[in-house]
Amino acid sequence: MLSATSRREIFLRILILSSTPWSNDNSFGNSYSNIFEGIENIEIANIYCRYGEPNNNVVSKHFQITEKSLLKNLVDKSYPSGQEIYQKENIEKLNSSEKKLFDKVRVQRFQIYFWLRDIIWKVGRWRSDNLRDFIDDFKPDIIFQPLYYSNYLNDIALFIKNYTKAPMVSYVSDDVYTMKQLSFSPLYWIDRIIKRKHIKKIVEQSEYLYVISDIQKREYEKIFKKECKVLTKGSDFSKEGTIKTNFNTPLKLVYTENIGNKRWKTLSIIAKQLQEINKKEVKAQLYIYSHTPINKKMSSQLNINKSSFFMGGVPAEDVAEIQKDADVLVHVESLKLREKLSVRQSFSTKLIDYFYSGRPILAVGPTSVASIDHLIRNNAAITASTEEEVYSKLNEMINDESILVNTAKNGWECGKNNHQITNIQESLYYNLQQLLI
């Protein structure tokens, strides 16, 4: 194994293809900035395939392709199907009516929409001279590829791999491949079978896989016969943590993750139990911060007078202060079978921020899901998996502050033992460097 000094001798140009823009305000950008920011002797270029503006301190070059640009190019060949982003003025964006429609589709998850999108990418001329020029100018040494449940993104990744001949490493954070899912729609299973073929091609072209959890590592190594390494966000746990010891009345519970995959239903359970607890006196309140669009039904169950409040999304730079102001940080996973199966391999990267905050964590979800399993194994949260447990655990927290203090300490220790950012980055750089030696 190379010494710490020699690990920094090779300069790496890393090309990363993503669905969303690399912005610290979204989950992709937040996680990838955390993983890569501060590593010496690397340069990163990002090709992204959705609307929006990059916002990070990591990427040196951005290239954008969207369905809108592809459609305009089909009508008028002179309109670029993709372009390098030099300034805000040439970023492809949605107007207000388009954004409203896009948000509606995100909430409803219409299958026909996703198939129409795939058709646009299939016929669209995204293999453009602009894209080739961008790649040629950057000259990537390594392709670091998020493994998406998406045909067109994986097709673009395979094109880049074939065009550059650079070694590729994939990173997967959700179960995009196994058949351990639940759906009564034949269209879902047709779609999954088709997408599995594209995903398998990416894995076959990858040197190895990074995965998000131990559960995923075990399953994917068995399926793909390919080496897998666990990679998560990290933070600096090298110094003594600031552990919360004084708590407000009423107790302030804060949630700062997305509420998709029916997580909002689990939050509504917490809200309902708080409403019951607060009948005579307001003892605890839940504040939910999320960029996830919500409908009227969701709003009615997340906004409960004096007990629960949906606050909407906030800029990434404000989240740490919001967490610092909390008494308890909340993490949830869906208790519904379909959603439980879809996220069982996934690990919420927000938990790293929660550990670092020094606040106690209340986690509600199935014990078989990787995030909840990690918290239980490390005794890093107050956990519940039924409505009855939610009620009893909330009462215990409210009536015994020592539980909160001890849980906060355990969370910090979990971060220190498993998610120290310098260890994560040294290992990542070393592994990538070995591909070029």
Secondary structure, DSSP 8 states (H G I E B T S, - for coil): ---TTGGGSS-EEEEEEESS--BTTSHHHHHHHHHHTT-SSEEEEEEE-SSS--B-SSEEEEEEE-HHHHHHHHH-TTS-SEEE--SGGG-----HHHHHHHHHHHHH--HHHHHHHHHHHHHS--S-HHHHHHHHHH--SEEEEE--S-HHHHHHHHHHHHHH---EEEEE-S--S-S------HHHHHHHHHHHHHHHHHHHHEEEEEESSHHHHHHHHHHH---EEE----B--SS---------SSEEEEE-S--TTTHHHHHHHHHHHHHHHTSSS--EEEEEE--S---HHHHHHH-BTTTEEEEE---HHHHHHHHHT-SEEEEE---SHHHHHHHTT---THHHHHHHHT--EEEES-TTSHHHHHHHHTT-SEEE-SHHHHHHHHHHHHH-HHHHHHHHHHHHHHHHHH-BHHHHHHHHHHHHHHTT-
